Structure formats: C-alpha cells, structure tokens
Amino acid sequence: MARTLALDLGTVRTGAAISDELGITAQPAGSWSRKGYKDDLRNVIRLIEEYETVESVVVGIPRNMDGSYGEMATLCGNIAKKLEKDLDIPVATWDERLTTAMAERVLIEANVSRKKRKNFKDQMAAQLILSSWLQSRPAT
C-alpha cells in the first residue's frame, strides 16, 4: 500500500501530514520554517524517505473565498508543478480555504497555549487538507 504526503505551504512555515498506508487517516508529519523552494524540496524528500511508501503528494491551494486564485494560491500551484517534476511522483492540488483558521480554532478550543499552537497549527492544517482530499476519493 502507499501513503500520501500533504503540504500546507505558508509564507513563513510549511506544515506536513501523512496518510496511513491504506489511505484512510491523516496524521501530522512535522513543520519547518520556509527558506525557499530548495529547502522545501529537501524537507519533502526527507519525509518521503522517512515514510518509505509515499507515492503521491497533495499541496493545499489557498483560494480566495470567491474561488479565484490570489498571489499565494498561484505560488502554491507553481510549487506543486515544480515538486511533481523534481520528485517524479504525482502531485495533486487541493482547495484549502480556511484550513489554517479551522486548525487554529480547534487548538484554541483544546486550550493549547499560543506558543504551542504556533508549532502545531501548520501540521494540523496539512492534516485537514489531507483528510478532506482522502475523503473526496472514490472508495476502492
């Protein structure tokens, strides 16, 4: 079986989540400060090597509320295209409107301190992206 890796690309941090090998659940897989595409690529490759059976990547696209693409959505789409070329595995994009806000809300409701929220928010946003992407696929 194969895993899917999801990325929530931000201007400052990137969060990652990984599916189980059956493609049913999504778990946080870490986050890192963004320093540029080459650093993002190194981190993605590190996660692919760590989890061994990653066969696809999902990149969240932060579309505007009206569905249009803003500057960050365009940037994320471009990064997804580069990753697909550089990794030589399928890279899908997924509408991730409001996932970071949802992650923040869940962490606040769980009484997670502001400092700890900063560390978990991006991973949780990636987990929400991956969960919704996994649920959207037809059952096999």
C-alpha positions as CSV (number, residue, x, y, z in Angstrom):
1,M,0.0,0.0,0.0
2,A,1.0,3.6,-0.5
3,R,1.0,6.8,1.6
4,T,0.1,10.4,0.5
5,L,2.0,13.4,1.9
6,A,0.2,16.7,2.2
7,L,1.7,20.2,2.5
8,D,0.2,23.4,3.8
9,L,2.6,26.0,2.4
10,G,2.7,29.3,4.2
11,T,4.7,32.4,3.8
12,V,6.6,31.7,7.0
13,R,6.1,28.0,7.8
14,T,5.1,24.8,6.0
15,G,3.2,22.0,7.7
16,A,3.1,18.4,6.6
17,A,0.8,15.5,7.1
18,I,1.0,11.8,6.1
19,S,-1.7,9.2,5.4
20,D,-1.7,5.7,6.7
21,E,-0.8,3.1,4.1
22,L,-4.5,2.3,3.5
23,G,-5.2,6.0,2.6
24,I,-7.9,6.3,5.3
25,T,-6.4,8.5,8.0
26,A,-4.1,11.6,8.2
27,Q,-1.5,12.3,10.9
28,P,0.7,15.3,11.4
29,A,4.2,14.8,10.0
30,G,6.1,18.0,11.1
31,S,6.6,21.5,10.0
32,W,9.5,23.8,9.1
33,S,10.4,27.4,8.5
34,R,10.3,28.3,4.9
35,K,13.6,29.4,3.4
36,G,12.8,28.8,-0.3
37,Y,11.9,26.1,-2.7
38,K,15.2,24.1,-2.4
39,D,14.7,23.9,1.3
40,D,11.1,22.8,0.9
41,L,12.2,20.2,-1.6
42,R,14.8,18.8,0.8
43,N,12.2,18.6,3.6
44,V,9.7,16.8,1.3
45,I,12.4,14.3,0.1
46,R,13.3,13.7,3.8
47,L,9.7,12.9,4.6
48,I,9.3,10.7,1.6
49,E,12.4,8.8,2.6
50,E,11.3,8.6,6.2
51,Y,7.9,7.1,5.4
52,E,9.2,5.0,2.5
53,T,5.9,4.2,0.8
54,V,4.9,7.8,-0.3
55,E,3.5,7.6,-3.8
56,S,1.8,11.0,-4.1
57,V,1.8,14.5,-2.7
58,V,-1.1,16.9,-2.1
59,V,-0.4,20.6,-2.0
60,G,-3.0,22.9,-0.4
61,I,-4.1,25.8,-2.6
62,P,-5.4,28.8,-0.5
63,R,-8.0,30.0,-3.0
64,N,-10.0,33.2,-2.2
65,M,-13.5,32.8,-0.8
66,D,-14.9,33.5,-4.3
67,G,-12.8,30.6,-5.7
68,S,-10.3,32.8,-7.5
69,Y,-6.6,32.5,-7.2
70,G,-4.6,35.1,-5.4
71,E,-0.9,35.6,-5.1
72,M,-0.3,32.8,-2.6
73,A,-2.6,30.3,-4.4
74,T,-0.6,30.9,-7.6
75,L,2.7,30.5,-5.7
76,C,1.5,27.2,-4.2
77,G,0.3,26.0,-7.6
78,N,3.7,26.7,-9.1
79,I,5.5,24.9,-6.3
80,A,3.2,21.9,-6.8
81,K,4.3,21.8,-10.5
82,K,8.0,22.0,-9.6
83,L,7.6,19.3,-7.0
84,E,5.9,16.9,-9.5
85,K,8.8,17.5,-11.9
86,D,11.5,17.2,-9.3
87,L,10.0,14.2,-7.3
88,D,8.8,12.3,-10.3
89,I,5.6,11.2,-8.4
90,P,2.0,12.6,-8.8
91,V,1.4,15.9,-7.1
92,A,-2.2,17.0,-6.7
93,T,-3.6,20.3,-5.6
94,W,-6.5,20.7,-3.2
95,D,-8.6,23.7,-2.2
96,E,-7.6,24.5,1.3
97,R,-9.7,27.6,2.1
98,L,-9.9,28.2,5.8
99,T,-7.9,25.1,6.9
100,T,-5.4,27.2,8.9
101,A,-8.3,29.1,10.6
102,M,-10.0,25.8,11.4
103,A,-6.8,24.4,12.8
104,E,-6.3,27.5,15.0
105,R,-9.9,27.2,16.3
106,V,-9.5,23.5,17.2
107,L,-6.3,24.2,19.1
108,I,-7.9,27.2,21.0
109,E,-10.8,25.0,21.9
110,A,-8.4,22.4,23.2
111,N,-6.8,25.1,25.4
112,V,-3.4,24.8,23.7
113,S,-1.2,27.7,24.6
114,R,-0.4,30.3,22.0
115,K,3.3,29.2,21.9
116,K,2.4,25.6,21.3
117,R,-0.4,26.5,18.8
118,K,2.3,28.1,16.6
119,N,4.1,24.7,16.4
120,F,1.1,22.6,15.7
121,K,-1.2,24.9,13.5
122,D,0.6,24.2,10.2
123,Q,0.7,20.5,10.8
124,M,-2.9,20.4,11.7
125,A,-3.8,22.5,8.6
126,A,-1.9,19.9,6.4
127,Q,-3.8,17.2,8.2
128,L,-7.1,18.8,7.4
129,I,-6.1,19.2,3.8
130,L,-5.1,15.6,3.6
131,S,-8.2,14.3,5.4
132,S,-10.6,16.2,3.0
133,W,-8.6,15.0,0.0
134,L,-8.7,11.4,1.2
135,Q,-12.5,11.6,1.8
136,S,-13.1,13.0,-1.6
137,R,-11.6,10.0,-3.4
138,P,-13.9,7.2,-4.5
139,A,-13.8,4.1,-2.4
140,T,-11.7,1.3,-3.8
